[in-house]
Amino acid sequence: MKAAKFDRSLVTLIVILLIGIVPSLLDSTIVNVAITSIGRDLHTTVSAIQWVITGYLLSFGMVIPVSGWALARFGGRATWLFALVVFLGGSVLSGAAWNIGAMISFRVLQGIGGGLMTTLMTTLILQAAGGRQLGRLMAAISLPVAVVPILGPVLSGLIISNVSWRWIFFVNVPMCVLAIVLAWRGLEHGRLAAGPARPRLDVTGLLLLCPALVGLLYGLARVSTAGGFGHLSVLVPVLGGAILLAAFAWHALHTPRGPLVDVRLFRCRSFTAASGLMFLAGLSIYGAMLLMPLYLQQARGYSALAAGLMLVPQGVGSILPRTIVGRLTDRLGPRPVTLAGIALAGIGTVPFALAGSHPAVWFLCVGLVVRGAGLGAATIALMVGAFQGLPEADVPHASSATRIMQQLGGVFGAAVLVVILAGQAGGHGASQAALAAAFGRTFWWCTGFTALAVILAALMPGRPGPATAESAGAAVAQPTLTGSAGSPPPGSPRNPAHALAPGK
């Protein structure tokens, strides 16, 4: 049976939102490559310049829980335009920054806009789709999420090689302006209006959850600087964040009013499995994306531009199976597609695990294509598993919860892999051959972590039955896009190159 096409209004919504999200996705990787140039021109230290990334990461994560409430209170159109304007302002000011303090402040502003947009996009599109053909829908909206961050290092290398690093931020301006014009003219006032109830903000939840996320993200981001997880500068914020997170969970379960994020969603096995997999992806899948450019630059001597170009095959691989993966997920259910995607991602990492033997470039490129295909398949199936069958009112909560898990998993994965790599290298004076072998052993750890992901993937829902599909569609029929209340992480919290080569 031939799949039905998306209606015109849904396609228009998807195009407008995807154009708007591209600058934020690009920013997740494009800035990392420019950190050294920014630090040199602003005459600052390595520890200070890392806040250009960490500040963005913290504000990005902190605003995620508020996005669902803002959507219900002010409406999708107004909130989306606000996020775009904030991100545009942060981009212009970051490009014009005159010292490191100004740069960090403006990056925090950028993170607020980026965090709102990233969560809003998923919520608005899922509610507009009404729970139908989630596999094909996720295949469409996850394409830029998979490809744009991989192209970021290439664009960054070109900009740094030819013009000032300030254009790393100014390049966002035309894209944001176009996105604002399209959203202003193309997003319908009625469909994206605020709900009639205008819910009150869960202030207690906000005061618990936002500091909890900041503590966890900041502590994990400090791992490479502190030299491991045992340092007080890591333990204190992580433990404090964990305690606040537990307090928020208790509050969300007992508050008589709508919580900022409804943790009761985790009673659903498929949602819990999908959320857990998103966290583990930081270790087993996406963490390797942090190591690959470092391996190419430090162990093989590639320039930043050449390393960025070497990662393009992974983006190509993520595009190739996208259409068929969406249809297979709708037909077979998320479980088999997730398992296949995780297996492909693990297989594609093996060529890098052989780094000590200096594998041929073509072998690495083949591995990247296979990894890209696996990442694309797993991402689509995971998102379907997380949202399949959820009522419309739960979609904003699910969007916030899954995005939080992705953020924490990405930063945790980066922290773990930095510690493993530093331990394998055995010091800063390692030869290039020894460094390549250390990268290889760390990539084997990445491959081994996929076993944990496979266990959780087995808990994902299988083939959807007719009754389930019908009830899922009915649960979100006639969407109003009001919501009730509250992506290879926007980049690593710290450039792990400094863990092996301080002072760069």
Secondary structure, 3 states (H helix, E strand, C coil): CCCCCCCHHHHHHHHHHHHHHHHHHHHHHHHHHHHHHHHHHCCCCHHHHCHHHHHHHHHHHHHHHHHHHHHHHHCHHHHHHHHHHHHHHHHHHHHCCCCHHHHHHHHHHHHHHHHHHHHHHHHHHHHHHCCCCHHHHHHHHCHHHHHHHHHHHHHHHHHHHHCCCCHHHHCHHHHHHHHHHHHHHHCCCCCCCCCCCCCCCCHHHHHHHHHHHHHHHHHHHCHHHHCCCCCHHHHHHHHHHHHHHHHHHHHHHHCCCCCCCCHHHHHCHHHHHHHHHHHHHHHHCCHHHHHHHHHHHHHCCCCHHHHHHHCHHHHHHHHCCHHHHHHHHHHHCHHHHHHHHHHHHHHHHHHHHCHHHCCCHHHHHHHHHHHHHHHHHHHHHHHHHHHCCCCHHHHHHHHHHHHHHHHHHHHHHHHHHHHHHHHHHCCCCCCHHHHHHHHHHHHHHHHHHHHHHHHHHCCCCCCCCHHHHHHHHHHCCCCCCCCCCCCCCCCCCCCCHHHHCCCC
